[in-house]
Amino acid sequence: MDNNYHFSTKDLVTIALLSALGGGLSTYIGYLGNLINRMVGVPFGAGQFMAGLHVIWIVLAVGITKKKGVGTATGMLKGMVELFLGGTHGVVIVVVSLVQGVLVDAILFKDSTKEDRALIPYSIAGGVSAASNVFVFQAFFFSGVPIILIMALSMLAFVSGVIFGGYVTLQMMDSLEQGGLLDRSLKKEKVPRSTRYASIGVTVIFLTAFTLGGVYYFHNVYVPPGAEEVNVVGEVEREYVFTHGDLEDQEITVSAELVGEISYVPEKNYTGIPLRAIIQEAEPVEGASKVRVIATDGYDAVFNLNEVLENDSIILSYDEVEYMIVAGDHHGSYWVRDVHEIRIE
């Protein structure tokens, strides 16, 4: 049997570890994307600059093991980890991650390519893999998105993949090599000391920032999905805890169509409590002007308070698993899933 197709115990451990890291941190990476969207001032798209962080684990697994099929295996397992940790995209995320792994395997197929660790092939693998998520999501959640927007999002993701899946991944492998945790590439020449220190420095800075950010996110922002109640807090006379079954006498059914940039759900009926009724239970104070709906993963959408109080078409629906804001007359980015807090500002 060709040894390049045979996974050793060390290879399997590497695949499992990096898949778990990638799948477990995917929610945090999505949060980083949302922060970028907010900084840029758009509800979507700019966050694709973080897309490369989703594939860095796949490229790293291929570079460390140098085995064919590792990218595919890591991608599939990473997607399954994200799915079972409550990923909001459902089983589609497994397909997204699997395609990314297949592409990395295909581009870095030659043994010499993996061994050489040249920047260009690794960058192309990271870029193409990261950009593929836009097309896969588009295939599953088609909403008539203009081709120019799809290309813009995919190019942004490609650049992210080049940076994180290519350059940063190679720096991480060089650092592991210098630390004796990774065998030296047979075809690599000895690297000057100054270059080694620079490589290690880049890796340490990246991992430190990423780790500190992750700790902050999971400690201060993230809430395990499946919340049984929604807290109404902020600029209110009295905080209110809404649970399924409250205000049943005000329950209504609305017909709504979710239209997003890369997602689409045809018009159908949703049943729930008007957001207006829930907010009124907490009695917003005079001067309050915004309603911030926050999901368990930190994603949020901001509504105008007066608009909400005059509109019964925005409802909080419950489907035995999660609370979701249904806002048929708003862009799909306002449909917040796994709601756990409503903050009046």
Buried (B, 14 or more C-beta within 10 A) or exposed (E): EEEEEEBEEEBEEBBBEBBBBBBBBBBBBBBBBBBBBBEEEEBBBBBBBBBBBBBBBBBBBBBBBBBBBBBBBBBBBBBBBBBEBBBBBEEBBBBBBBBBBBBBBEBBBEEEBBBBBBEEBBBBBBBBBBBBBBBBBBEBBEBEBEEEBBEBBBBBBBBBBBBBBBBBBBBBBBBBBBEEEBEEBEEEEEBEEEEBEBBBEBBEEBEEEBEEBBEEBBEEBBBEBEBEEBBBBBBBEEEBEBEBEBBEEBBEEBEBEBBBBBBBBEEEEBEBBBBBBBBBBBEBEEEBEBBBBBBBBBBBBBBEBEEBBEBBBBBBBBEEEBBBBBBBEBBBBBBBBBBBBBBBE
